[in-house]
């Protein structure tokens, strides 16, 4: 599957316990795991759903663990040129967290933060385009920004990726990307972080994985050693929840209408 510039194309878990995470996501989402050797580090894991790539997983580097970074899921946006994209990001008020890195022969990657502090990956593909499947149970379904400065954040992503924002409901905005077919494609959502969230919590991107039954999957996550941080709730004709895996990495679950 090929992705246009500006569309989310990859998700990746960096964790402190790959074995625990591998077992958890296998039993919760039906993901198989395939390990690949890396030149100078621990193996990198690709998660598969019925033989199709749905996510990646790596070991959180000891230096980042020592700095206090917890296990985390990161979304990556497909770009044609990392340097050009990063230039637009800094001009729009963002920060470069990781300079471009070659992942030969798969592609190149970098990490940025928007002006509100939300972290986002950038992926310039070569052999590896991204996930093979979207919007089916066990696969990536949506990406959503929770931000403390909605106006500034939406301006930033419009400048960096060319996203067009529209208000879908009260304080909830949807980003669209013009498709070659002539119609816009929805690529992400954004909302102001609720006041109940502790002040020290930074803005962040949430990753939603589709499941057949949000309530059942949430209960199963807890049975497998995970935790529920947002109970299942309805949003229109959809249902969603928030879970953390046994290492603390947070993920959203989403049941979409048939």
LUMBAVO-675072 format. One record per residue (C-alpha): residue number from 1; x, y, z. Coordinates in Angstrom, 1 decimal. Layout:
<figus>
  num       X       Y       Z
  NUM       X       Y       Z
...
</figus>
This chain:
<figus>
  num       X       Y       Z
    1     0.0     0.0     0.0
    2     1.4     3.4    -1.0
    3     0.5     6.6     0.9
    4     0.4    10.2    -0.3
    5     2.5    12.8     1.4
    6     0.8    14.0     4.5
    7    -1.1    10.8     5.4
    8    -0.3     8.6     8.4
    9     1.4     5.5     7.2
   10     3.1     3.8    10.1
   11     2.8     3.2    13.9
   12     5.5     2.0    16.2
   13     5.8     0.9    19.8
   14     9.0     1.5    21.7
   15     8.9    -0.6    24.9
   16    11.0    -1.8    27.8
   17     9.7    -5.4    27.5
   18     9.3    -6.7    24.0
   19     8.3   -10.2    25.2
   20     5.5    -8.9    27.4
   21     4.3    -6.6    24.6
   22     4.5    -9.4    22.0
   23     2.3   -11.7    24.1
   24    -0.2    -8.9    25.0
   25    -0.9    -7.8    21.5
   26    -1.0   -11.3    20.2
   27    -3.7   -12.3    22.6
   28    -5.6    -9.0    22.4
   29    -5.5    -8.2    18.7
   30    -4.3   -11.4    17.0
   31    -1.0    -9.9    16.0
   32     1.8   -12.3    15.0
   33     5.4   -11.1    15.5
   34     8.4   -11.3    13.2
   35    11.8   -10.3    14.5
   36    14.4    -8.8    12.2
   37    18.1    -8.4    13.1
   38    19.5    -4.8    13.2
   39    23.1    -3.9    12.4
   40    24.1    -2.6    15.9
   41    21.3    -3.2    18.3
   42    18.5    -5.5    19.5
   43    16.1    -7.1    17.0
   44    13.2    -5.0    15.5
   45     9.8    -6.6    15.5
   46     7.1    -6.3    12.8
   47     3.6    -7.1    13.9
   48     1.4    -9.0    11.3
   49    -2.3    -9.5    11.0
   50    -3.2   -12.4     8.8
   51     0.2   -12.0     7.1
   52    -0.2    -8.2     6.6
   53     2.0    -5.7     8.3
   54     0.2    -3.6    10.9
   55     2.8    -2.1    13.2
   56     6.4    -2.2    14.4
   57     8.1    -2.6    17.8
   58    11.5    -1.8    19.1
   59    13.3    -1.7    22.4
   60    13.3     1.7    24.1
   61    17.0     2.7    24.2
   62    18.6     2.7    27.7
   63    19.5     6.3    27.4
   64    15.9     7.3    26.9
   65    14.8     5.0    29.7
   66    17.3     6.7    32.0
   67    15.9    10.1    30.9
   68    12.5     9.0    32.1
   69    10.8     8.4    28.7
   70     8.1     5.7    29.2
   71     7.1     3.1    26.7
   72     5.2     4.8    23.9
   73     3.3     4.4    20.7
   74     4.3     6.9    17.9
   75     2.5     7.7    14.7
   76     4.4     8.4    11.5
   77     3.3    10.7     8.6
   78     4.5     9.8     5.1
   79     6.7    12.5     3.5
   80     8.5    12.8     0.2
   81    11.5    14.7     1.6
   82    12.5    14.7     5.3
   83    14.7    17.8     5.1
   84    12.0    19.9     3.4
   85     9.3    18.8     5.8
   86    11.5    19.5     8.8
   87    12.3    22.9     7.5
   88     8.6    23.7     7.3
   89     8.2    22.3    10.8
   90    10.8    24.6    12.3
   91     9.5    27.6    10.4
   92     6.1    26.9    11.8
   93     7.3    26.8    15.4
   94     8.0    23.1    15.8
   95    11.1    21.4    17.2
   96    13.3    18.6    15.8
   97    13.6    15.8    18.3
   98    15.5    13.3    16.1
   99    17.5    14.2    13.0
  100    17.0    12.2     9.9
  101    18.2     8.6    10.2
  102    18.7     6.1     7.4
  103    16.9     2.7     7.9
  104    18.5     1.1     4.9
  105    16.9    -0.1     2.7
  106    13.5     0.5     4.1
  107    13.5     4.3     4.2
  108    14.4     7.3     6.4
  109    12.9     8.6     9.6
  110    12.9    11.6    11.9
  111    10.9    12.9    14.9
  112     9.4    16.3    15.5
  113     7.3    18.0    18.1
  114     4.6    20.5    17.3
  115     4.4    23.9    19.1
  116     2.2    22.4    21.8
  117     4.7    19.6    22.5
  118     3.0    16.7    20.7
  119     5.5    14.2    19.3
  120     5.1    12.9    15.7
  121     7.3    10.7    13.5
  122     8.1    11.4     9.9
  123     8.7     8.6     7.4
  124    10.3     8.9     3.9
  125     9.7     5.5     2.3
  126    11.9     3.5     0.1
  127    11.3    -0.3     0.3
  128     8.9     0.0     3.2
  129     5.8     2.0     2.5
  130     4.0     1.6     5.8
  131     1.2    -0.6     7.2
  132    -0.4    -3.0     4.7
  133    -4.0    -2.6     5.9
  134    -6.2     0.0     7.5
  135    -9.7     0.3     9.1
  136   -10.3    -3.4     9.8
  137   -10.3    -5.1    13.2
  138    -6.7    -5.3    14.5
  139    -5.5    -2.5    12.2
  140    -4.9     1.3    12.5
  141    -8.2     3.2    12.2
  142    -7.5     6.8    13.3
  143    -5.0     9.3    14.7
  144    -6.1    12.1    17.0
  145    -4.3    15.0    18.5
  146    -5.0    16.1    22.1
  147    -3.5    19.6    22.5
  148    -3.4    22.5    24.9
  149    -3.3    25.0    22.0
  150    -5.7    23.9    19.3
  151    -5.5    27.0    17.2
  152    -1.7    27.0    17.0
  153    -1.5    23.3    16.5
  154    -3.9    23.3    13.5
  155    -2.0    26.1    11.9
  156     1.2    24.2    12.3
  157     0.0    21.0    10.6
  158    -1.6    23.0     7.8
  159     1.8    24.6     7.1
  160     3.8    21.4     7.4
  161     1.5    18.9     5.7
  162    -1.0    21.0     3.8
  163    -3.9    19.7     6.0
  164    -7.2    21.5     5.7
  165    -9.1    21.7     9.0
  166   -12.9    21.7     9.5
  167   -15.0    21.7    12.7
  168   -16.8    18.4    12.8
  169   -18.5    19.1    16.2
  170   -18.0    21.4    19.2
  171   -14.2    21.7    19.7
  172   -13.5    18.7    17.5
  173   -11.7    19.3    14.2
  174   -10.9    17.0    11.4
  175    -7.9    17.4     9.0
  176    -8.3    16.5     5.4
  177    -5.8    16.0     2.6
  178    -6.7    16.6    -1.1
  179    -6.6    13.3    -2.9
  180    -5.6    12.8    -6.6
  181    -9.2    11.6    -7.3
  182   -10.4    15.1    -6.5
  183   -12.1    14.6    -3.2
  184   -10.6    15.2     0.2
  185    -9.5    12.4     2.5
  186    -9.9    12.7     6.3
  187    -6.5    12.0     7.9
  188    -6.7    13.0    11.6
  189    -8.7    14.6    14.3
  190    -7.8    17.2    16.9
  191    -9.3    18.5    20.1
  192    -8.4    20.6    23.1
  193    -7.1    18.6    26.0
  194    -9.8    18.2    28.7
  195    -9.3    20.4    31.8
  196    -9.2    17.3    34.0
  197    -5.9    16.2    32.4
  198    -3.0    17.0    34.8
  199    -1.2    20.3    33.9
  200     2.1    18.5    33.6
  201     0.8    16.2    30.9
  202     2.0    17.3    27.4
  203     0.0    17.4    24.3
  204     0.0    14.1    22.5
  205    -1.2    12.0    19.5
  206    -3.5     9.1    20.2
  207    -3.5     6.0    18.0
  208    -6.8     4.2    17.5
  209    -6.9     0.5    16.6
  210   -10.1    -1.0    15.3
  211   -11.7    -3.8    17.2
  212   -15.0    -5.8    16.7
  213   -16.2    -5.1    20.2
  214   -14.7    -2.2    22.2
  215   -16.2    -3.3    25.5
  216   -15.0    -6.9    25.2
  217   -11.6    -5.9    24.0
  218   -11.1    -3.5    26.9
  219   -12.0    -6.1    29.4
  220    -9.7    -8.6    27.7
  221    -6.8    -6.0    27.8
  222    -7.2    -5.8    31.6
  223    -7.3    -9.6    31.9
  224    -4.0    -9.8    30.0
  225    -2.2    -7.5    32.4
  226    -3.1    -4.1    30.8
  227    -5.1    -1.3    32.3
  228    -8.1     0.8    31.3
  229    -7.5     4.6    31.5
  230   -10.6     5.6    29.6
  231   -13.7     3.4    29.9
  232   -15.7     2.5    26.8
  233   -18.0     5.2    25.6
  234   -20.1     6.1    22.6
  235   -19.3     8.8    20.1
  236   -22.1     8.9    17.5
  237   -22.4     5.4    16.0
  238   -18.9     4.5    17.2
  239   -17.5     3.2    20.5
  240   -14.1     3.8    21.9
  241   -11.9     3.3    25.0
  242    -8.3     3.9    26.2
  243    -6.0     1.2    27.4
  244    -2.4     0.8    28.5
  245    -0.4    -2.4    27.8
  246     1.5    -4.1    30.6
  247     4.5    -1.8    30.1
  248     2.4     1.3    30.3
  249     2.2     2.3    26.6
  250    -1.2     3.8    25.9
  251    -3.5     2.9    22.9
  252    -7.1     3.6    21.9
  253    -9.6     1.0    20.8
  254   -12.4     1.8    18.4
  255   -15.4    -0.1    17.2
  256   -16.7     1.4    13.9
  257   -20.1     1.0    12.4
  258   -20.5    -1.8     9.8
</figus>
